[in-house]
Amino acid sequence: MPGALVAISTPLLAVVVYYALKFTYDESTSPFRNFAGPPSSNPLLGNFFQLFDAGQLDLHRKWIQEYGSTFKYKGLLSRSRLFTSDLKAINHILMNSYTYQKPEAATYSLRRSLGEGVLLAEGDAHKNQRRVLNPAFGPLQIRELTVTFFEKAIQLRDAWAAKLQTGDGTARVDALSWLSKATLDIIGEAGFGYDFGSLTEDPNHRSELGEAFEIMFKVGTRPSLLALLRGLIPILRVLPADRDAETKKAKQIMMRIGKELLQERKSDSTAAKMGSGSKDLLSLLVRANTSPGLPSSQRMSDEEVVAQIPTFIVAGHETTSTATSWALYALTKHKDVQAKLREELRQVSTDNPTMDELNSLSYLDAVVREALRLYAPVTSTLRVTTKDDVIPLDEPVVDRTGKTHDHLEIKKGQTVMIPITLINSSTKIWGEDAKDFNPSRWTSTPSSAGSIPGIWGNLMTFLGGQRACIGYRFSLVEMKALLFTLLRAFEFELAVPHDDIVPKSEVVTRPVLRTDPNNANQLPVIIRAVSVDVLTWFNAPDDGEHEGPALTGSNAKLTQ
C-alpha cells in the first residue's frame, strides 16, 4: 500500500511543482507585470467569474475608468491576463489571426462536442474551411433562404396566436424557449435540410439529432469548475465530469447523422452538375468542396465537412434566438419604440417580403442594430499568442512604476481579453447615453464609431478580421424576419418586473430571472393581438388589397 501511494503521489507532486515553477516564471517575466488592475477576488479563480458575468458590466466600466483601457487582471489559477478595449490594439489582434488564436483551454469542451469546424479551426485549416464556406454565406444564398426564415417565423406566430383563443385575449409565453425552437428549425432546414420539428409541439415528432443536441448543450447558470480546469490543465482531462457519458453518446449520434446527411449531399451530384439541387448550406458546401477548380490541397476532409453541422447549430441557433429575445426585452421596456416599429412593419403589404424589402425597412434595421449593440449574444472573447509580438496602443498605458507604454510587448502563450459589449456601449464612442436603448442614434452614427474594427454596423458584435462571424448576414436577415412577423401580430409586455431579468453567460448570454436563478434561462412575456383590425387582417386573403394572408387552421377562430 505505501508503495502504491508513492507511485500515485510522485507524478502528481511533479505536476504541481512544474505548474508552480511555470507560474512563478511567467508572472515574473510578464511584460505587463507592472500594469495596474483589479485585485483578485479569489486565489483560485482570480477575476474569472467577475469578468465573465454579463451582469457586472457596471463593474467592468468602473475598472476601465480606474485603470484605463488596457490593464491586467487575474484569470483562472490567478494567472495574469491582459484586458484591452483599445481599438488600435484590438484591430491589430483581429487582423493577425495566426498569431492570436482562441485559447485551447477555453475551447477544449467545445472541441470535444463539435470537432474542428470553422468556429474552432485555426491557422491554415480555418483559412481553407472559410474559403470553401464563403460562397454559401453570400448575399445571393441568403436571399434564397429568406423564404425559409419567414416560413418558420409564421409557424411560430401561428403557434402563439393559437394560445390567444382561450382566456382573456392574452397569453404568457417564454419567448426565449420558443425562439430557440424557431431558430433550431431554421438552421436545420436552411443549414442541412433536416427537420427538427421543434415548433410542432408534437411529442411523437422528436428528432434524434435534436435530442442529442439538447443533451450536449444543456445549459446551467454557472460553468462547471472542473470543466474549466480540464481545459486549463491537460492532466485533469482523465478525470470524469458530470454528463461525460451522455455527452459522448450524444456526440456519436450527431456524428452518425452528420455522415448520413453528407452522403445524401454527395449522391446529389447529378442535380448539382445541372445547377439545381438543394439550396441548404451543406449542399452548397459539398458542391464548392467538390468543384473541379478547387485544388485538392484546399479541399475539406469528410470529417471537417461533418464538423460544420454541429457548428452551424451552435453558431446559427443559440446566438440568433438569444439576440432576438433581448430585442423583445428591450421593446417591452420601450413601448414607444415598439409602437413605432410596428407602424413601419404594418405598411408592408405581404407576410413574406424579400430580403431586399426586409433590409429596406430603416427603423427595423435601427432596432436590430441597437439590440445587437447593447445585447451582443457573446459579450467578450479571448485570444492567446502563438509567438512573441508587439501590440500597438492608441491610448498609452502608465504602469505602477510610472513608465509610459505606447506599445505592448507580449510573450508567446499570454492571453488577451476583448470586451465586446463594453466597446459597443462605450461613452467615449457613443456619448453619455451609450447605455440607453435608442434606435434613433443610427440616423447619425458618431464619427468615433468608424474606428471600431467590426465587420458590420460599426459594432464588435460579429467581430472583425479573418475570424469575423461568417454567418452574420444569415443571422441578421433571420432576426429581422422573426421580429417582422411577431411585431406585426402581437403587442409585447414583460410578464415580470424588468429588474427581475438578469443576463447570465455561458457560451452566449441569456436572460434568467433574478428571483428564480436555478431554473432554465427564460424570458416570460405577455402577448396580445395588436387590435381587432389586425385579427381581421390575419383572416384576409393575400390578394394585394390586404396587408397579409390569413392565419391557418384553428387560428382563424381569433377573428370570430
Secondary structure, 3 states (H helix, E strand, C coil): CHHHHHHHHHHHHHHHHHHHHHHHHHHHHCCCCCCCCCCCCCCCCCCHHHHCCHHHHHHHHHHHHHHCCEEEEECHHHCEEEEECCHHHHHHHHCCCCCEECCHHHHHHHHHHHCCCCCCCCHHHHHHHHHHHHHHHCHHHHHHHHHHHHHHHHHHHHHHHHHHHCCCCEEEEEHHHHHHHHHHHHHHHHHHCCCCCHHHCCCCCCCHHHHHHHHHCCCCCCCCHHHHHHHHCHHHHHCCCCCHHHHHHHHHHHHHHHHHHHHHHHCCHHHHHCCCCCCCHHHHHHHHHCCCCCCHHHCCCHHHHHHHHHHHHHHHHHHHHHHHHHHHHHHHHCHHHHHHHHHHHCCCCCCCCCHHHHHCCHHHHHHHHHHHHHCCCCCCEEEEECCCEEEEEEEEEECCCCCEEEEEEECCCCEEEECHHHHHCCHHHHCCCCCCCCHHHHHCCCHHHHHCCCCECCECCCCCHHHCCCCHHHHHHHHHHHHHHHHHHEEEEECCCHHHEEEEECCCEEEEECCCCCCCCCCEEEEEECCHHHHHHHCCCCCCCCCCCCCCHHHHHHHC
